Amino acid sequence: MDKFIVTTMNDIPGYEIVEVFGEVFGLVCRARNVIANLTAGLRTLIGGEVPEYTRLLTDSRHHAIERLQEEARLKGANAVIAMRFDCNEIANLVSEVAAYGTAVTIRKKAG
């Protein structure tokens, strides 16, 4: 199986779990740049979406999943089930995004 599967489900239709490696996570901490903070600050005065932060968090989630997959592969897994995100702010300066789940080996069900 070449494709690495990450899912929020506890099982994967058409596959069986043959080995469980346990919890894995991918963590990203990103500081917002001064210009984005100023622009976002001005946007908060008028309301609406703040695209600078949306891009920051979207990119952070993608990188967190990549790191999650990397850790799972190092353990010998070819999938992660029950994946979730956790987001926090550190000292009002840094956004932390964690992707976590259970690393497993799966194979296609026979028949």
N, C-alpha and C positions, 0 to 999 in steps of 0.2 A: 504494500500500500504506500503510494508516494505522497498522497495528500494528507496534511496534518489537519485534524478537525478540532475546532474549539467551539463548544456549544454551552448554552446556559441550561440545557436539559440535563437530567440525571442519567439518561441513556440515549443511545443513538439508534433510531429505527434501521433495521437491516444489519446491525452489527451486534456482536457480543463482546463484553468486557472479559478479557482473559487474564489481565494482571492489573493490580492497583499499586501505584507508587506513592500515593499520598498527596498532600497539599503542595502546590507550587504557586509562585507569585511573580509578577513583574511590576517593578516600581519605577516611577518617574517623578522627579521633583523639578519643577521649572519656575524660574523667576520671570516675571513680566518685565518687559523693558520700559524705560521711563516714557518714551514717546507713546507707546500703547497705553500706558497708565493715564497719561494726560488726555489722550483722545477718548479713552473709555470714560474718564471722569467727566468730560464735557457731554458725552452721550447720556450719562446718567441724569443730567439736568433736564433733558427733554424726554427721557424714557425710551423704551424699545430695546431691541436686541443690541448687544455689544459684540460686533463681529470679531474684534481683536481677541476677546476672551473665548469666543466660540471656537476660533481657529486654534488657539492655544490648547484648549481642553480636548478638542478632536484629535490633534496631533499627539497629545500626551496619551490619550487612550490607545491610539494605534501603536505607539512605542511600547506601552505597558503590555499589550498583547504580544508583541514581538518578543519581549523579554520573558514573558510567561512561557511562550512556546520554546524558547531557547533553553530555559531551565528544565522544562518537561522532557525535551529531547535528550539532554544530558543524563537524565535519570533512565532513559530507555523507552519513554512513552511515545505513542504516535497520535495521542489525542488528549484533550482536556475537557472534562465534563463539569457541570455545575459552576461555570465561570461567572464571576460577579465583578463589579467595579466598586471601589471605595475611593472617595475624593475628600481631601481635607486641605486646609490652608495652614501654613506654618508661619507664625509671626506676622501675619498680614502681608507677607512678601512673596511667599513661594506657594505654588499650587502643587499638591501631591496627588498623584493618581496611581492607584494600585489595582491590578487585575489579578484575581486569584481563583483557583479552582482545584480540581483533583486530577492529577496526571494518571493516565491509564494506557494500557495497550488494548487495542480493539482489533477484531477481524470480522470480515463479512460472514454472516450466518450462512450455513450450508443450505442449499435447496431453495 
